[in-house]
């Protein structure tokens, strides 16, 4: 079992940066692939980035590649999403998610068993 709590969202101007954090509790965090997803009003929850349990493999949606960086600190049970060069279209609620342990990272929403409550990111133009 993994419990996830996101933080770091807020209001930022276009071109600015934010760093989201996801604090995890539970003994299996260090063995769980993790991901970030986002959901804009009236739209589905979309994949943003994913990372393997060791941190050596990452995946990104094309829309954020080169601007966002996913990372993790297993000693602190924390997942991060560094977001640079933010655009108004990045506005959404951002969710972190965890797979059951041992499974490899995936870009598929249904592959994640645990979800946080989300944090709002708003980018003004």
C-alpha positions as CSV (number, residue, x, y, z in Angstrom):
1,X,0.0,0.0,0.0
2,X,1.3,3.5,-0.9
3,X,-0.2,6.8,0.1
4,X,0.6,9.9,-2.0
5,X,0.4,13.6,-1.3
6,X,1.3,16.2,-3.9
7,X,2.4,19.8,-3.2
8,X,4.1,22.7,-5.0
9,X,1.3,23.7,-7.3
10,X,0.3,27.4,-7.8
11,X,-0.1,30.3,-10.1
12,X,2.8,31.2,-12.4
13,X,3.2,33.4,-15.5
14,X,4.0,31.8,-18.8
15,X,7.7,31.1,-19.1
16,X,8.0,30.5,-15.4
17,X,8.9,27.4,-13.4
18,X,7.4,25.3,-10.7
19,X,8.6,22.1,-8.9
20,X,6.0,19.7,-7.8
21,X,6.7,17.2,-5.0
22,X,4.9,14.0,-4.2
23,X,5.5,12.6,-0.7
24,X,4.9,8.9,-0.4
25,X,4.3,6.7,2.6
26,X,4.5,3.0,2.6
27,X,7.3,0.5,2.5
28,X,7.2,-0.2,-1.2
29,X,7.9,3.3,-2.6
30,X,11.6,2.6,-3.4
31,X,10.5,-0.4,-5.5
32,X,7.6,1.3,-7.3
33,X,7.7,2.9,-10.7
34,X,6.0,6.3,-10.5
35,X,4.3,8.7,-12.8
36,X,2.8,12.2,-13.2
37,X,-0.5,12.8,-14.9
38,X,-2.6,15.9,-15.4
39,X,-6.2,16.7,-16.0
40,X,-7.5,20.0,-17.4
41,X,-11.2,21.0,-17.0
42,X,-13.4,19.0,-19.2
43,X,-10.6,16.7,-20.4
44,X,-9.3,13.3,-19.6
45,X,-6.4,12.6,-17.3
46,X,-3.3,12.5,-19.5
47,X,0.2,11.1,-19.0
48,X,3.0,13.6,-18.4
49,X,6.0,11.7,-17.2
50,X,7.1,8.4,-15.6
51,X,10.2,7.0,-13.9
52,X,11.4,3.6,-13.0
53,X,11.9,2.5,-9.4
54,X,15.7,3.1,-9.7
55,X,15.3,6.4,-11.5
56,X,17.5,5.3,-14.4
57,X,14.6,5.2,-17.0
58,X,12.3,8.1,-17.7
59,X,9.4,8.7,-20.2
60,X,7.8,12.0,-21.2
61,X,4.8,13.1,-23.1
62,X,5.8,14.9,-26.3
63,X,4.1,18.0,-25.1
64,X,6.5,18.4,-22.1
65,X,9.7,16.8,-23.5
66,X,12.6,19.2,-23.0
67,X,10.7,21.4,-20.5
68,X,9.8,19.0,-17.6
69,X,12.0,16.7,-15.7
70,X,10.9,13.8,-13.5
71,X,13.1,12.6,-10.7
72,X,12.9,10.8,-7.4
73,X,14.7,10.5,-4.0
74,X,14.1,7.1,-2.6
75,X,15.8,8.0,0.6
76,X,13.2,10.7,1.2
77,X,10.3,8.7,-0.4
78,X,9.6,11.7,-2.7
79,X,8.9,12.1,-6.3
80,X,9.5,15.4,-8.2
81,X,8.4,17.1,-11.3
82,X,10.5,20.2,-12.3
83,X,8.5,22.2,-14.8
84,X,10.2,24.9,-16.8
85,X,9.1,27.2,-19.6
86,X,5.5,26.8,-18.6
87,X,2.8,27.5,-21.0
88,X,-0.9,28.3,-20.5
89,X,-1.8,24.9,-21.9
90,X,0.0,23.3,-19.0
91,X,-2.8,24.5,-16.7
92,X,-4.3,21.5,-15.0
93,X,-4.6,19.5,-11.8
94,X,-1.4,17.4,-11.6
95,X,-1.5,13.9,-10.0
96,X,1.3,11.6,-8.9
97,X,0.7,7.9,-9.2
98,X,2.5,4.7,-8.2
99,X,2.5,1.3,-9.7
100,X,2.5,-1.9,-7.6
101,X,6.1,-2.7,-6.8
102,X,8.4,-4.5,-9.2
103,X,6.3,-3.5,-12.3
104,X,8.2,-1.4,-14.9
105,X,7.3,2.2,-15.6
106,X,4.4,2.8,-18.0
107,X,2.7,5.7,-19.7
108,X,-0.7,4.1,-19.4
109,X,-3.0,5.5,-16.7
110,X,-4.6,2.1,-16.0
111,X,-1.2,0.8,-15.0
112,X,-1.1,2.8,-11.8
113,X,-2.7,1.5,-8.6
114,X,-2.3,4.4,-6.3
115,X,-3.1,8.1,-6.8
116,X,-2.6,11.3,-4.9
117,X,-5.3,14.0,-4.5
118,X,-3.8,16.3,-7.0
119,X,-2.3,19.8,-7.0
120,X,-3.5,22.7,-9.2
121,X,-1.1,24.4,-11.6
122,X,-2.3,27.5,-13.3
123,X,-0.2,29.3,-16.0
124,X,-1.3,32.8,-16.9
125,X,-0.5,34.3,-20.3
